[in-house]
Amino acid sequence: MGMMGTTERITWTGSRRVLSKASSPSPVFAEAIAKQRRELDRAGKKAVILQPKLTADDWVLEQASMLLWNPLVGPDLRSALYKVLADTPGVRVDSHARDDLGRAAVEISRYDAATRVDDQTFEQASTGTVLETAFVYPNGTKGTDLYLSVTSRDTVPPNPYQS
């Protein structure tokens, strides 16, 4: 596992279960941070952790991408999100892209100057289904989430936490 892990969060909206994913430090990474802080404390120094300051446009792309990932988002909201993204400075659209599995896709991307990462989302043109999200770092390293299927149900299984 890398330095960042993925946490699945299940929430309920009416009778619908919504699964969302959020990045969080892995236990190994969290322990490394704690160890560095202890070493700095012993040396009488203070740790300063600088977080990148996201712009309003960075937040627009982040939030719109999260909404577009959700299979429960209807066509009207999806259309409105595409219009918002089209008006967001720096957003690029490539309607002839392919995801890492070679599937035809529309790529929506934007370089985030605060984090120095190129955020990329690949969607199936006919349905808007997210096929892949990718994060390309300055050194060329690429982090990718490939989605084979994203589905929803109108009913709750007897035990939603059991496969």
N, C-alpha and C positions, 0 to 999 in steps of 0.2 A: 504494500500500500504506500502511496506517496505521502506527502506532507499534509494534504488536505483529503478528508474523507467526505462521503456523502451520507447525509442523514435523511431517511425517508420519514415524512410526516403525513399521517392520515387524519383528515378532518372530515366532518360530516356536514353536508348542506342539505337540509330536508332529509330525504331518503337516499341521497347520493353520497357516496364516499369519494373524497377528493384526495389524491396522493400527490404530495409535492416533495421536491428534493431541495435541500439546502446544504451548502458546503460548510464544514466545520473542521477545526484542526483534528488530526488523528491523535490517538493517545500518545504515540511516539513523539510527534511534533510538539504536543502540549508539554510533555515531560522535558523535552529539550529546551523549551522556553523557560520552564520553571528552573531547570538546572542553571541556565545562563543567569537568571535573576539572582539565584542564591550565590553564585560566584561573584557577581557584581556587588551584592550586599556585603560579602566578606571583605571585598577590596575597598569598601566605603564609597562606592559609586552608585549612581542611580541609572536605571535603564529607562531609555526613552524609546517608545515604540511609535513610529510615525505611520499613520494610516493615510493612504492616498485620498485626496479630496476630490470626490466625484462632482462633475458639473451636472446641471439640470439635464443636459442632453444625454449624459452617461446614464442617469437614472431613467430617462424615457426609454432608452434601448433596453436596459435591464428589466424594467417592469413589463414593457410590451412583450419582450421575449418570454418571460415567465407566463404571461397570460396566453400567448399563442401556443405554448407547449401543452396547455390543458385541453383535453379532448371535449370538455363540456362547454367551451366557448362557442357560442352560436355564430352564424354567418354575419349578422349585423355588427356585432362587436368586433369580430375578426376583420371585417372590412374597415371599420373605424380605426383599428390599430394599424392596419397597413397604411392608411392615409396619414396618421400621426407619424409613423416611421418615415414616410416619404418626405415629410416636412422637417425632419430632424437633421440638422447639419452633420455631414460626415457619413451618413448612412449610405451604403452602396448596395445595389441589387444586381445580381447576375442571374438572369433567367435561364442560362444554359450551363449551369454548374452541375457537378456530380459530388455526392458525398463519398466518404472513404470506402464504402462498399460498392461504389460505381453506379448507384441509383441516380437517375435523373432528378434534379432538384433545382429549386430557386434558392440562391444564397443571399441572405441578408446579413451584412457585416458592417462593423464600424471599429475604427481604431480608438481605443480608450487611452488618452494621453496620461491620465492620472495613474493608471496601473501599467501602462506601456504594453498592453495586450490587445491583439486584434480579436474581437469577439465575432464569432461566425455562427449563424443558424442556417441549417439546410432544411427546406420544407418541400413536401410533395406538392407540385403545382396544382394538381386536380382537387386535392382535399384540404391542403393547408396543414396536413399532419407533419409534425416535426420528425425528421429522419435522423438528424445529428446536430449536436452543438459542439463547437470546437473553440479553443482558446490558444492562439499562437503567440508565444512569448518572443521577446527581442532576439534571443539567441537561436530562434527557429524551432525550439521545442514546442510540441503541440499536444495539448490535452484534449481528449475527445470523449464524448458520450454518444454512442450509437444506439438508436432506438429501433428495435425490431418490430415492436407493436406497442401502441398506447391505446387502451380501451377504457370504456366506462360501463357501468351497469345501473339500471334503475331500481334494483333490489339489493338488499343487504344479505350476504350469506350468513348462515347460522353463526359461524365463528369467523369473522373477517381476518383474524390474525393467524389462521391456520391455512396451509396451502392445500 
